[in-house]
Amino acid sequence: MSKILLGISESHNATAALFIDGRLISCIQEERLIRKKNIGGFPIESVNYLLKMYNISPENISGLCIANESPTNHFTWRENGNRHLYTKGIKGVGRTVAGLPVIANSSHRLIKNIMDETAVRLVFPAMRKKQISEIQNCTGIAEDKIRFVNHHTAHAWANVYFLPPDKRNLNYLVITSDGVGDRLSATINTYQDLKMERVESVSYHDSIALFYQHVTGFMGMKECEHEYKIMGLAPYADKNLAIKAFDKIRHLFRIDNTNLHCKVYVANHYPFLGKTMANTRFDAVAAAAQTLVEEVTAKWIRNIVKTYSIPNLVLGGGLFMNVKINKLLRELPEIDEIYICPSCGDESCAIGAAFYIHNQEESTKTIDDSSFSEHPSIYLGPEYSDIEYKDAIKKAGSSSQLNITSPVDIEDTVAELLSLGHVVARFKGRMEFGARALGNRSILANPSDPDVVRTINTMIKNRDFWMPFALTILDSRKDEYLIAKKNTTSPFMMMTYDSTPLAQKQLRAGLHPYDMTTRPQILTEEANPSYFKLINKFEDLTGIGAVLNTSFNLHGEPIVCSPLDAMKTFQNSALQYLAMGNFLISKK
């Protein structure tokens, strides 16, 4: 009988992952089904989808692996359109203390630690009992199959799952860093051949990612969602103003060898920012915050590599969604190999929790005799048939206003449209896991025309003016377009690169408008044959070995999941072309 594990992340961007006999079969974020961006809580719709799609009954589940040892403060399930709350969590317990910014940093930290420990002893047991009961009620999975995995342990195991097969025999430092998870903000782990040991950790009191998150909120943006906007805004700042702003916060973190210490308690970040950044330009604040996290993270990582004498890194956790930090780390002379978990925010914890439990229970296995020896795919979501495409077109209505054709070769047809300057939404195959659109739920355009950025924003995206678009670059052309002192492995858009003069000529619409960097998906034929074929044809027509690639969604909504989502988004935007499966849909 197969060993079936469900990995669960209840954090923001709730996610469910399905493993069968150690192989990741599918992974889907709740937001894609609920159509509410970054929705948190127990991902019951995703669980139900996976069980139905693979014809699995709850009694056949070997383990439900939840990526949090602490009970959360999220909603657990939906019923008749209503959401039901099962626990208030530690945030409620510590709220009174968090509202006392006048207390000195050391005293505040001590009081909060006492509150946390009290919650663990007196509050958590009852919360956990209620949590398990509600999970049983909404899933039908027995209590003895529900497992809880430390948040950062889940991050760490998700990191190594996506290592390239030919690199898995190396000795790695696996480093996690995020805002907070199970009262930690970061961990340092050693890893080789499916064996991992945590050697150090950093308290959430000293979280560099949490400070960056609070800068995002201070700037009037959504925390845990718009941090990328701070990163994108930073290069625009006047250099002198940026230096002055950075000087105000440069000593906020202290690094003692491999330990991080923040001099301002987390609940005091907002008062601290209000005092130090008063009357400072918004772009200078962004530049100061970005410079701080880059310098602190780089120095911390260099100390870690020196201490443990391991030059190979695997990184994950929300901090490493910051692709400018990843670029800086990749270029450090102390580092030989560096790999970033694809979409390494809390959504990846669902994968890590199940993979960890699998390897704990299969501890005698090695890389060579496990399913881990195969190259994992990022295309882990739903896939649809021609019948479902036709049904979605019919349900969407307005067929009299649409042209629907079935070209002999849809990829060649889309490539020709792109070469003529048209913008095309592409919906094909399995949906990508994570925050990046990697070709199957994407909007594509010719990257040589800078004006296409305004066209796409007017049509559908309405992005902030300073935010760049991304590229998909053929692996065979990467060295012509990207400047990299080391390996240029970036299949998941988790790295930025400086661009060559040729890229600045041919790919201008996919570069950051100010610093000319790019965050590419470097595509091999093996990773996505049909998408590769499309770009290869576009290259034949134009000489350009890349396309502009941005996510297929309305501004503020999740990436489209189903054919009906695609049709609704197409009709509620100014997009003129949608390639859905082997159908080409255009507006009359």
C-alpha positions as CSV (number, residue, x, y, z in Angstrom):
1,M,0.0,0.0,0.0
2,S,1.3,3.5,-0.9
3,K,2.5,5.9,1.7
4,I,0.4,9.0,1.3
5,L,1.3,12.2,3.1
6,L,-0.4,15.6,3.0
7,G,1.8,18.6,3.8
8,I,0.0,21.6,5.2
9,S,0.9,25.3,5.7
10,E,-1.7,27.2,7.6
11,S,0.2,30.5,7.5
12,H,-0.4,33.4,5.1
13,N,-0.8,31.9,1.6
14,A,-2.1,28.6,3.0
15,T,-1.0,25.6,0.9
16,A,-1.5,21.8,0.7
17,A,1.1,19.4,-0.9
18,L,0.6,15.7,-1.7
19,F,3.4,13.1,-1.5
20,I,3.0,9.5,-2.5
21,D,5.9,7.2,-1.6
22,G,8.2,10.2,-1.1
23,R,7.4,11.8,-4.5
24,L,5.8,15.2,-4.6
25,I,2.7,14.6,-6.8
26,S,0.9,17.9,-6.5
27,C,0.9,21.2,-4.5
28,I,-1.7,24.0,-4.6
29,Q,-2.2,27.2,-2.7
30,E,-5.6,27.9,-1.2
31,E,-5.7,31.4,-2.8
32,R,-5.9,29.9,-6.3
33,L,-9.2,28.0,-5.4
34,I,-10.8,30.6,-3.1
35,R,-9.7,33.5,-5.3
36,K,-8.5,35.6,-2.4
37,K,-4.9,36.5,-2.5
38,N,-2.6,35.3,0.3
39,I,-5.5,33.7,2.2
40,G,-4.4,31.9,5.4
41,G,-5.7,29.2,7.6
42,F,-6.2,25.5,7.1
43,P,-6.3,24.9,3.3
44,I,-9.4,22.7,3.3
45,E,-10.3,23.5,-0.3
46,S,-6.9,22.5,-1.4
47,V,-7.0,19.3,0.6
48,N,-10.4,18.4,-0.8
49,Y,-9.1,19.1,-4.3
50,L,-6.1,16.8,-3.9
51,L,-8.1,14.0,-2.4
52,K,-10.7,14.2,-5.1
53,M,-8.2,14.6,-8.0
54,Y,-6.2,11.5,-7.0
55,N,-9.2,9.5,-5.7
56,I,-7.8,9.3,-2.1
57,S,-10.1,8.7,0.9
58,P,-9.2,10.2,4.3
59,E,-8.7,6.8,5.8
60,N,-5.9,6.1,3.3
61,I,-3.9,9.1,4.4
62,S,-0.7,8.0,6.2
63,G,0.0,11.4,7.7
64,L,-1.3,15.0,7.8
65,C,1.9,17.0,8.3
66,I,1.3,20.6,9.6
67,A,4.2,23.0,9.3
68,N,3.8,24.7,12.7
69,E,4.4,23.4,16.2
70,S,2.6,26.4,17.8
71,P,-1.2,26.6,17.3
72,T,-2.0,29.3,14.8
73,N,-4.4,32.2,15.0
74,H,-6.0,31.4,11.6
75,F,-9.4,30.2,10.4
76,T,-9.5,26.5,9.8
77,W,-12.4,25.8,7.4
78,R,-15.3,27.3,5.5
79,E,-18.9,26.1,5.7
80,N,-21.8,27.6,3.8
81,G,-19.7,30.6,2.9
82,N,-18.7,31.3,6.5
83,R,-15.3,31.0,8.0
84,H,-14.9,29.5,11.4
85,L,-12.2,30.5,14.0
86,Y,-10.7,27.8,16.2
87,T,-7.9,29.6,18.0
88,K,-6.7,33.0,18.8
89,G,-3.0,32.1,19.2
90,I,0.0,33.7,20.8
91,K,-0.6,37.1,19.2
92,G,-3.6,37.6,21.4
93,V,-1.7,36.5,24.5
94,G,1.1,39.0,24.0
95,R,-0.9,41.9,22.6
96,T,-0.9,43.9,25.9
97,V,2.9,43.7,26.2
98,A,3.3,44.5,22.5
99,G,1.4,47.8,23.1
100,L,4.0,49.1,25.5
101,P,6.7,50.8,23.3
102,V,8.0,52.9,26.2
103,I,9.5,49.9,28.0
104,A,13.2,49.4,27.4
105,N,14.2,46.9,24.8
106,S,15.8,44.4,27.2
107,S,12.9,44.6,29.7
108,H,10.3,44.3,26.9
109,R,12.0,41.2,25.5
110,L,12.1,39.6,28.9
111,I,8.5,40.3,29.6
112,K,7.5,39.0,26.2
113,N,9.5,35.8,26.7
114,I,7.7,35.2,30.0
115,M,4.3,35.7,28.3
116,D,5.3,33.3,25.5
117,E,6.5,30.6,27.9
118,T,3.2,31.0,29.9
119,A,1.2,30.6,26.7
120,V,3.1,27.4,25.8
121,R,2.5,25.8,29.2
122,L,-1.1,27.0,30.0
123,V,-2.8,28.0,26.7
124,F,-1.3,25.9,23.9
125,P,-2.5,22.5,25.1
126,A,-6.2,23.5,25.0
127,M,-5.7,25.3,21.7
128,R,-4.0,22.3,20.2
129,K,-6.8,20.0,21.3
130,K,-9.4,22.3,19.7
131,Q,-7.2,22.6,16.6
132,I,-7.0,18.8,16.1
133,S,-10.7,18.4,16.7
134,E,-11.6,20.9,14.1
135,I,-9.1,19.4,11.6
136,Q,-10.6,16.0,12.1
137,N,-14.1,17.4,11.6
138,C,-13.3,19.1,8.3
139,T,-11.0,16.4,6.8
140,G,-12.1,13.1,8.3
141,I,-8.4,12.2,9.0
142,A,-7.8,10.4,12.3
143,E,-6.1,12.2,15.2
144,D,-3.2,9.7,15.3
145,K,-2.2,10.6,11.7
146,I,-1.9,14.4,12.4
147,R,1.7,15.4,12.9
148,F,3.2,18.8,13.7
149,V,6.5,19.9,12.3
150,N,8.6,22.9,13.4
151,H,8.1,25.8,11.0
152,H,11.8,26.3,10.2
153,T,12.4,22.5,9.9
154,A,9.7,22.5,7.2
155,H,11.4,25.5,5.5
156,A,14.7,23.7,5.6
157,W,13.4,20.4,4.1
158,A,11.5,22.3,1.4
159,N,14.8,23.9,0.5
160,V,16.7,20.7,-0.2
161,Y,13.8,19.0,-2.0
162,F,14.4,21.2,-5.1
163,L,18.2,20.7,-5.3
164,P,19.3,19.7,-8.8
165,P,19.9,15.9,-9.0
166,D,23.5,16.2,-9.9
167,K,24.2,18.4,-6.9
168,R,22.6,16.4,-4.1
169,N,25.8,14.6,-3.0
170,L,27.4,17.8,-1.8
171,N,27.7,18.9,1.8
172,Y,25.4,22.0,2.3
173,L,24.6,24.7,4.8
174,V,20.8,24.9,4.8
175,I,19.8,28.4,6.0
176,T,16.3,29.6,6.7
177,S,15.2,33.1,7.4
178,D,11.7,34.7,7.7
179,G,9.7,37.0,9.8
180,V,8.7,34.5,12.5
181,G,7.8,30.9,12.8
182,D,7.5,28.9,16.0
183,R,9.2,31.8,17.8
184,L,12.3,31.7,15.5
185,S,13.3,33.9,12.6
186,A,16.2,31.9,11.3
187,T,18.1,28.6,11.5
188,I,21.4,27.2,10.4
189,N,21.5,23.5,9.4
190,T,24.2,21.2,8.1
191,Y,23.0,18.7,5.4
192,Q,24.2,15.8,3.3
193,D,22.6,12.7,1.8
194,L,19.1,13.2,3.4
195,K,20.5,13.9,6.8
196,M,20.1,17.3,8.4
197,E,21.1,18.7,11.7
198,R,20.1,22.1,13.1
199,V,23.2,23.7,14.7
200,E,22.0,27.2,15.5
201,S,18.9,29.4,15.5
202,V,17.9,33.1,15.8
203,S,15.0,34.3,17.9
204,Y,12.1,36.2,16.3
205,H,13.1,39.1,18.5
206,D,16.1,39.6,16.2
207,S,14.3,39.0,12.9
208,I,15.8,41.0,10.0
209,A,12.9,39.9,7.8
210,L,10.4,41.1,10.3
211,F,12.0,44.5,10.3
212,Y,11.7,44.6,6.5
213,Q,8.1,43.6,6.8
214,H,7.4,46.4,9.2
215,V,9.1,48.9,6.8
216,T,6.6,47.7,4.2
217,G,3.7,48.5,6.5
218,F,5.3,51.8,7.6
219,M,5.4,52.7,3.9
220,G,1.6,52.2,3.6
221,M,1.8,48.8,1.8
222,K,0.5,45.3,2.7
223,E,2.9,43.4,5.0
224,C,3.7,39.8,3.9
225,E,2.7,40.7,0.4
226,H,4.2,44.0,-0.9
227,E,7.8,43.6,0.3
228,Y,8.8,43.1,-3.3
229,K,7.6,46.7,-4.0
230,I,10.1,48.0,-1.5
231,M,12.9,46.1,-3.2
232,G,11.8,47.4,-6.6
233,L,11.6,51.0,-5.4
234,A,15.0,51.1,-3.7
235,P,17.2,51.7,-6.9
236,Y,15.3,54.9,-7.7
237,A,16.5,56.8,-4.6
238,D,18.9,59.7,-4.8
239,K,22.2,58.3,-3.7
240,N,23.0,61.0,-1.1
241,L,19.5,60.8,0.4
242,A,19.7,57.0,0.5
243,I,23.0,57.2,2.4
244,K,21.6,59.7,4.9
245,A,18.6,57.4,5.5
246,F,20.7,54.3,5.8
247,D,23.0,56.1,8.4
248,K,20.0,56.4,10.7
249,I,19.5,52.6,10.8
250,R,22.9,51.1,10.0
251,H,23.5,50.1,13.6
252,L,20.1,48.6,14.2
253,F,21.5,45.0,14.0
254,R,24.6,43.6,15.7
255,I,26.3,40.5,14.3
256,D,28.3,38.4,16.7
257,N,29.9,35.7,14.6
258,T,26.9,33.7,13.6
259,N,24.4,35.4,15.9
260,L,22.0,38.2,15.0
261,H,20.8,40.8,17.5
262,C,18.3,43.6,16.9
263,K,18.7,46.6,19.2
264,V,15.1,47.5,19.0
265,Y,12.4,45.1,20.1
266,V,10.0,44.0,17.4
267,A,7.0,45.7,18.8
268,N,9.0,49.0,18.7
269,H,9.9,48.9,15.0
270,Y,7.0,51.2,14.1
271,P,7.8,53.9,16.7
272,F,11.5,53.6,15.8
273,L,10.8,54.1,12.1
274,G,8.4,57.0,12.8
275,K,11.2,58.7,14.8
276,T,14.2,58.0,12.5
277,M,12.5,58.3,9.1
278,A,10.4,61.4,9.8
279,N,10.5,63.7,6.8
280,T,12.6,61.2,4.7
281,R,11.6,60.6,1.1
282,F,9.8,57.4,0.5
283,D,12.3,56.0,-2.0
284,A,15.2,56.8,0.3
285,V,13.4,54.8,3.1
286,A,13.1,51.9,0.7
287,A,16.8,52.1,-0.3
288,A,17.9,52.3,3.3
289,A,15.8,49.2,4.3
290,Q,17.1,47.3,1.3
291,T,20.7,48.2,2.0
292,L,20.3,47.2,5.6
293,V,19.0,43.7,4.9
294,E,21.6,43.2,2.2
295,E,24.5,44.2,4.4
296,V,23.4,42.4,7.5
297,T,22.4,39.2,5.6
298,A,25.7,39.1,3.6
299,K,27.9,39.6,6.7
300,W,25.9,37.0,8.7
301,I,26.1,34.5,5.8
302,R,29.8,35.1,5.3
303,N,30.4,34.4,9.0
304,I,28.4,31.2,8.9
305,V,30.3,29.9,5.9
306,K,33.6,30.7,7.6
307,T,32.6,29.1,10.9
308,Y,31.4,25.8,9.3
309,S,33.8,25.7,6.4
310,I,31.0,24.8,4.0
311,P,30.9,26.9,0.8
312,N,27.6,25.5,-0.6
313,L,24.3,27.1,0.5
314,V,20.7,26.2,0.2
315,L,18.4,29.0,1.2
316,G,14.7,29.4,2.0
317,G,12.2,31.3,4.0
318,G,10.5,34.6,3.1
319,L,13.7,36.7,3.4
320,F,15.1,34.9,0.3
321,M,12.1,36.0,-1.8
322,N,14.2,39.2,-2.0
323,V,16.1,38.4,-5.2
324,K,18.5,41.3,-4.8
325,I,19.8,39.7,-1.6
326,N,20.2,36.4,-3.5
327,K,22.2,38.2,-6.2
328,L,24.5,39.7,-3.6
329,L,25.0,36.3,-1.9
330,R,25.6,34.5,-5.2
331,E,28.5,36.9,-5.9
332,L,30.3,36.5,-2.5
333,P,33.7,35.0,-3.1
334,E,33.3,32.6,-0.1
335,I,30.3,30.8,-1.8
336,D,30.8,28.1,-4.4
337,E,27.2,26.8,-4.9
338,I,23.9,28.5,-4.0
339,Y,20.4,27.3,-4.5
340,I,17.2,29.1,-3.5
341,C,14.0,27.2,-2.8
342,P,11.5,28.1,-5.5
343,S,8.8,30.4,-4.0
344,C,10.4,30.0,-0.6
345,G,7.8,31.8,1.5
346,D,5.5,29.9,3.9
347,E,3.8,28.2,0.9
348,S,6.9,26.0,0.6
349,C,6.5,24.8,4.2
350,A,3.7,22.4,3.1
351,I,6.2,20.6,0.9
352,G,8.9,20.7,3.6
353,A,6.7,19.3,6.4
354,A,5.6,16.2,4.4
355,F,9.1,15.6,3.0
356,Y,10.6,15.8,6.5
357,I,8.1,13.3,7.9
358,H,8.7,11.0,5.0
359,N,12.5,11.0,5.6
360,Q,12.1,10.6,9.3
361,E,10.2,7.4,8.7
362,E,12.4,6.3,5.9
363,S,15.7,7.2,7.6
364,T,17.6,4.2,6.2
365,K,17.2,5.4,2.6
366,T,19.8,7.4,0.7
367,I,19.5,9.7,-2.2
368,D,20.3,7.0,-4.7
369,D,17.5,4.7,-3.7
370,S,14.8,7.3,-3.0
371,S,12.3,9.1,-5.2
372,F,14.3,12.2,-4.3
373,S,16.8,11.1,-7.0
374,E,14.4,12.3,-9.7
375,H,14.3,16.0,-10.9
376,P,11.3,17.7,-9.2
377,S,8.9,19.7,-11.3
378,I,7.5,23.1,-10.4
379,Y,4.4,22.5,-12.4
380,L,2.4,20.9,-9.6
381,G,-1.1,22.3,-9.9
382,P,-4.3,21.5,-11.8
383,E,-4.4,20.5,-15.5
384,Y,-7.5,20.7,-17.7
385,S,-8.8,19.0,-20.8
386,D,-10.2,20.3,-24.1
387,I,-13.7,19.5,-22.9
388,E,-13.1,21.7,-19.8
389,Y,-11.7,24.5,-22.0
390,K,-14.8,24.4,-24.2
391,D,-17.1,24.4,-21.2
392,A,-15.4,27.4,-19.7
393,I,-15.7,29.3,-23.0
394,K,-19.4,28.5,-23.1
395,K,-20.0,29.5,-19.5
396,A,-18.2,32.7,-20.0
397,G,-20.8,33.7,-22.6
398,S,-20.3,36.5,-25.1
399,S,-19.2,34.0,-27.7
400,S,-20.6,36.4,-30.4
401,Q,-17.8,38.8,-29.4
402,L,-15.0,36.2,-29.6
403,N,-13.1,34.4,-32.3
404,I,-12.2,30.9,-31.3
405,T,-9.8,28.9,-33.5
406,S,-7.7,25.7,-33.2
407,P,-4.4,26.5,-34.9
408,V,-2.4,23.6,-36.3
409,D,0.4,24.6,-33.9
410,I,-0.6,26.9,-31.1
411,E,3.0,27.6,-30.0
412,D,4.1,28.7,-33.4
413,T,0.9,30.9,-33.7
414,V,1.6,32.6,-30.3
415,A,5.2,33.1,-31.3
416,E,4.1,34.8,-34.5
417,L,1.7,37.1,-32.6
418,L,4.4,38.1,-30.2
419,S,6.8,38.8,-33.0
420,L,4.1,41.2,-34.4
421,G,4.0,43.1,-31.1
422,H,0.8,41.6,-29.7
423,V,0.4,40.6,-26.0
424,V,-0.9,37.1,-25.4
425,A,-2.1,35.4,-22.3
426,R,-1.0,31.7,-22.1
427,F,-2.9,29.0,-20.2
428,K,-1.6,25.5,-20.7
429,G,-0.7,22.4,-18.9
430,R,-0.3,22.2,-15.1
431,M,-0.4,25.3,-13.0
432,E,2.9,26.4,-11.5
433,F,3.4,26.1,-7.7
434,G,4.3,29.4,-5.9
435,A,4.5,33.1,-6.5
436,R,6.0,33.1,-10.0
437,A,4.3,32.6,-13.3
438,L,6.6,30.3,-15.2
439,G,4.9,30.0,-18.6
440,N,1.7,28.0,-18.0
441,R,-0.3,30.8,-16.4
442,S,1.5,33.8,-17.9
443,I,1.1,36.9,-20.0
444,L,3.7,37.1,-22.7
445,A,5.1,39.9,-24.9
446,N,8.0,40.9,-27.1
447,P,10.6,42.2,-24.7
448,S,12.4,44.4,-27.1
449,D,9.7,47.1,-27.0
450,P,9.8,49.2,-23.8
451,D,6.3,50.6,-24.6
452,V,4.8,47.1,-24.1
453,V,5.2,47.7,-20.3
454,R,2.6,50.5,-20.5
455,T,0.4,48.5,-22.8
456,I,0.3,45.5,-20.3
457,N,-0.3,47.8,-17.3
458,T,-3.1,49.5,-19.2
459,M,-4.6,46.2,-20.3
460,I,-4.6,44.3,-17.1
461,K,-1.7,44.7,-14.5
462,N,-1.9,48.3,-13.3
463,R,1.4,47.7,-11.5
464,D,3.1,50.5,-9.5
465,F,5.1,52.6,-12.0
466,W,8.5,51.6,-10.5
467,M,8.0,47.8,-10.7
468,P,9.8,45.9,-13.5
469,F,8.5,42.9,-15.4
470,A,10.4,39.6,-15.7
471,L,11.8,37.5,-18.6
472,T,11.9,33.9,-19.6
473,I,15.3,33.3,-21.3
474,L,16.4,30.2,-23.3
475,D,19.2,28.4,-21.5
476,S,21.2,28.5,-24.7
477,R,21.2,32.4,-24.6
478,K,21.7,33.1,-21.0
479,D,25.4,34.0,-21.3
480,E,24.6,36.5,-24.0
481,Y,22.1,38.3,-21.9
482,L,23.2,37.9,-18.3
483,I,26.4,38.9,-16.4
484,A,27.3,36.3,-13.9
485,K,30.6,35.5,-12.3
486,K,29.3,32.1,-11.2
487,N,26.7,29.6,-12.4
488,T,23.6,31.0,-14.0
489,T,21.1,28.4,-12.8
490,S,17.8,30.3,-12.2
491,P,14.9,28.1,-13.3
492,F,12.4,29.7,-10.9
493,M,13.0,33.4,-11.1
494,M,14.7,33.5,-7.7
495,M,17.8,35.4,-8.7
496,T,18.6,38.8,-10.3
497,Y,21.4,39.4,-12.7
498,D,23.1,42.4,-14.3
499,S,22.4,42.6,-18.0
500,T,24.7,42.7,-21.0
501,P,24.5,45.5,-23.7
502,L,22.7,43.0,-25.9
503,A,20.1,42.4,-23.3
504,Q,19.6,46.1,-22.8
505,K,18.9,46.3,-26.6
506,Q,16.8,43.2,-27.1
507,L,15.2,42.7,-23.7
508,R,14.6,46.3,-22.4
509,A,11.0,45.7,-21.4
510,G,12.0,42.9,-19.0
511,L,14.7,44.8,-17.2
512,H,14.5,47.1,-14.2
513,P,14.0,50.6,-15.6
514,Y,16.7,52.1,-13.4
515,D,19.5,49.6,-12.6
516,M,19.0,47.4,-15.7
517,T,19.0,44.1,-13.6
518,T,16.6,41.3,-14.5
519,R,14.9,38.4,-12.6
520,P,14.8,35.7,-15.3
521,Q,13.4,32.3,-15.6
522,I,16.2,30.4,-17.4
523,L,14.3,27.7,-19.4
524,T,15.5,24.3,-20.6
525,E,13.5,22.1,-22.9
526,E,13.3,19.4,-20.3
527,A,11.5,21.8,-17.8
528,N,8.7,22.8,-20.1
529,P,8.8,21.5,-23.7
530,S,5.8,23.3,-25.2
531,Y,6.8,26.7,-23.6
532,F,10.4,26.1,-24.8
533,K,9.1,25.4,-28.3
534,L,7.2,28.7,-28.3
535,I,10.2,30.8,-27.4
536,N,12.4,28.9,-29.8
537,K,10.0,29.8,-32.6
538,F,10.0,33.4,-31.4
539,E,13.8,33.4,-31.6
540,D,13.6,32.1,-35.2
541,L,11.3,34.9,-36.1
542,T,13.1,37.8,-34.3
543,G,16.5,36.7,-33.3
544,I,15.6,37.3,-29.6
545,G,15.9,34.3,-27.3
546,A,13.6,35.4,-24.6
547,V,10.1,36.7,-24.0
548,L,8.6,39.1,-21.4
549,N,6.7,37.0,-18.9
550,T,4.3,38.3,-16.2
551,S,1.7,36.5,-14.2
552,F,-1.8,36.0,-15.7
553,N,-4.1,37.8,-13.2
554,L,-6.0,41.0,-12.6
555,H,-4.2,43.4,-10.3
556,G,-4.6,42.3,-6.6
557,E,-6.0,38.8,-7.5
558,P,-4.2,35.5,-7.4
559,I,-2.8,34.0,-10.6
560,V,-5.5,32.2,-12.6
561,C,-6.1,28.6,-11.8
562,S,-9.0,27.2,-13.9
563,P,-10.1,27.8,-17.5
564,L,-13.1,29.7,-16.1
565,D,-10.7,32.0,-14.1
566,A,-8.8,32.5,-17.4
567,M,-11.9,33.4,-19.3
568,K,-13.1,35.8,-16.6
569,T,-9.8,37.6,-16.4
570,F,-9.6,37.7,-20.2
571,Q,-13.0,39.3,-20.5
572,N,-12.5,41.7,-17.7
573,S,-9.3,43.1,-19.1
574,A,-8.2,44.7,-22.4
575,L,-6.2,41.6,-23.4
576,Q,-6.9,40.8,-27.1
577,Y,-5.5,37.2,-27.2
578,L,-5.7,34.2,-25.0
579,A,-4.0,30.9,-25.9
580,M,-5.8,28.3,-23.8
581,G,-4.7,24.8,-24.3
582,N,-4.7,24.4,-28.1
583,F,-7.3,27.1,-28.6
584,L,-6.7,30.7,-29.6
585,I,-9.3,33.1,-28.4
586,S,-9.4,36.6,-29.6
587,K,-11.8,39.6,-29.2
588,K,-13.6,40.8,-32.3
